[in-house]
């Protein structure tokens, strides 16, 4: 083979290799499931299923009712959801899931959801996992400290409240919640830092539907 021919062949092979690199690089970057920024979830669609709680200790039940409403279109009333919880044995303590004088356990929320045919898992997790779940149309209930969330005085060290995470806007660093504990709780919006601080008191516990 002449030097000129060898040169032409080498150039052609180099160009082909370069094209392959471009194709594979483009493939690696194209991930339709990736959503690094913007809004995760749909707080506007979730907002109609918020209700203000009339009792002091049924925020867990109200969060479950909210999720049931979002997934089925049928929102149980406060009376209906607490009556159901009063008749389902707790997996965490003796007696039922709910009584008017005791706080509902984190790990009983999946049990109450299952009563309505909704499968879910409760565990300590992280923000990325919640974002991914919201992107997939799944729902998330988290344990928080309400004093941090509402910027009030009092004990800020313990989890004492449940809310539904309806959206996470990573561009604006804002978390959207349906929070039954306050009258302005429909699509309540808090900074990401505030949410993280409030959520950390539960060890970042969340119940996420399957």
C-alpha positions in Angstrom: 0.0 0.0 0.0 1.4 3.4 -0.9 2.0 6.1 1.7 -0.8 8.2 0.3 -3.3 5.3 0.4 -2.3 4.5 4.0 -2.8 8.1 4.9 -6.2 8.2 3.3 -7.2 4.9 5.0 -6.0 6.2 8.4 -8.0 9.4 8.0 -11.1 7.5 7.1 -10.8 5.2 10.1 -10.2 8.2 12.4 -13.3 9.9 11.1 -15.4 6.8 11.6 -14.1 6.4 15.2 -14.9 10.0 15.8 -18.4 9.6 14.6 -18.8 6.6 16.9 -17.7 8.6 19.8 -20.2 11.3 19.0 -23.0 8.8 18.7 -22.2 7.1 22.0 -21.7 10.4 23.8 -25.1 11.6 22.6 -26.7 8.3 23.7 -25.1 8.6 27.2 -26.5 12.1 27.6 -30.0 11.3 26.5 -31.8 10.1 29.6 -35.6 10.7 29.3 -36.0 9.8 33.0 -33.5 12.4 34.2 -35.1 15.5 35.6 -32.3 17.4 37.4 -34.2 20.7 37.9 -37.6 22.3 37.9 -40.8 21.0 39.5 -41.1 17.5 40.7 -44.8 16.6 41.3 -48.0 18.5 40.7 -49.0 20.7 43.6 -51.8 22.3 41.6 -53.5 19.0 41.0 -53.0 17.9 44.6 -54.3 21.1 46.2 -58.1 20.2 46.0 -57.5 17.2 48.3 -56.3 19.2 51.2 -58.5 19.6 54.3 -57.9 21.4 57.6 -57.9 19.0 60.5 -60.5 19.6 63.3 -58.8 17.3 65.8 -55.4 17.7 67.4 -53.8 14.3 66.8 -55.0 13.1 63.5 -52.6 14.7 61.1 -51.4 11.3 60.0 -54.9 10.2 59.2 -55.5 13.5 57.3 -52.4 13.0 55.3 -53.5 9.5 54.4 -56.9 10.8 53.4 -55.2 13.4 51.2 -53.2 10.7 49.4 -56.3 8.5 48.9 -58.0 11.5 47.3 -55.2 12.2 45.0 -54.9 8.6 43.8 -58.6 7.7 43.6 -60.5 10.9 43.3 -62.5 10.0 46.4 -61.4 11.9 49.5 -62.5 10.4 52.8 -63.8 12.8 55.4 -61.9 13.4 58.7 -64.7 11.4 60.5 -64.4 8.5 58.0 -60.6 8.2 58.1 -60.4 8.4 61.9 -63.2 5.9 62.3 -61.3 3.5 60.0 -58.1 4.0 62.0 -59.9 3.4 65.3 -60.9 0.0 64.1 -57.6 -1.3 62.6 -55.0 -2.8 65.0 -51.7 -1.0 65.2 -48.5 -2.8 64.1 -46.5 -0.6 66.5 -48.3 -0.7 69.8 -51.3 -2.3 71.5 -54.7 -1.1 70.5 -55.9 0.6 67.3 -53.9 2.8 64.9 -55.7 5.9 66.2 -57.4 7.2 69.3 -58.3 10.8 70.0 -55.7 10.9 72.8 -52.7 9.2 71.1 -50.5 10.1 68.2 -50.4 7.8 65.2 -47.2 5.9 64.7 -45.2 6.4 61.5 -45.3 2.7 60.6 -49.1 2.5 60.9 -49.6 4.9 57.9 -48.9 2.2 55.3 -51.3 -0.1 57.2 -54.1 2.6 57.0 -53.3 3.2 53.3 -53.5 -0.6 52.6 -57.0 -0.6 54.2 -58.0 1.5 51.2 -56.2 -0.7 48.7 -53.1 1.5 48.3 -49.7 -0.1 48.7 -46.8 1.9 50.2 -43.6 1.7 52.0 -42.4 3.6 55.1 -38.7 4.2 55.7 -35.9 6.7 56.2 -35.0 8.1 52.8 -33.7 11.3 51.1 -34.9 14.2 49.0 -33.8 12.7 45.7 -35.9 9.6 46.3 -38.9 11.7 47.0 -38.3 13.8 43.9 -38.1 10.6 41.8 -41.3 9.2 43.4 -43.2 12.5 42.6 -41.9 12.4 39.0 -43.4 8.9 38.7 -46.8 10.0 40.0 -46.4 8.4 43.4 -47.3 10.2 46.6 -45.3 11.0 49.7 -46.1 11.6 53.3 -43.3 12.8 55.6 -42.8 13.2 59.3 -41.7 16.7 60.3 -41.5 19.1 63.3 -44.3 21.6 62.9 -42.5 24.3 65.0 -39.7 24.5 62.4 -42.2 24.3 59.5 -44.4 27.1 60.8 -41.5 29.1 62.4 -43.0 29.0 65.9 -41.5 28.7 69.3 -41.4 25.4 71.2 -39.7 22.1 71.0 -37.9 21.9 67.6 -36.1 18.6 68.2 -38.8 16.0 67.7 -41.0 14.9 64.9 -44.6 15.7 65.8 -46.5 16.2 62.6 -47.3 14.6 59.2 -47.6 16.4 55.8 -48.0 15.4 52.2 -45.2 16.5 49.9 -47.0 17.6 46.7 -44.1 19.2 44.8 -40.4 20.1 45.0 -39.2 23.0 42.9 -35.5 22.6 42.8 -34.9 25.7 40.7 -36.7 27.9 43.3 -35.6 25.8 46.3 -39.2 25.6 47.4 -41.2 22.6 48.7 -44.9 22.4 48.3 -47.0 20.7 50.9 -50.6 19.8 51.8 -50.5 20.5 55.5 -53.7 19.8 57.5 -52.3 21.4 60.6 -52.9 25.1 59.6 -55.7 26.9 57.8 -53.2 28.1 55.2 -52.0 24.6 54.6 -53.4 24.1 51.1 -50.3 24.1 48.8 -48.2 25.5 51.7 -44.8 26.6 50.4 -41.7 26.5 52.5 -38.0 26.9 51.6 -36.0 23.8 50.9 -33.8 24.5 53.9 -36.8 24.9 56.3 -38.3 21.6 55.0 -35.0 19.8 55.4 -34.6 21.0 58.9 -38.2 20.0 59.8 -37.9 16.6 58.1 -34.6 15.8 59.7 -36.3 15.5 63.1 -37.9 12.2 61.9 -34.7 10.9 60.4 -36.1 11.8 57.0 -38.9 9.3 57.4 -41.4 9.1 54.5 -44.2 6.9 53.4 -44.2 6.6 49.6 -46.8 4.9 47.6 -45.8 2.2 45.1 
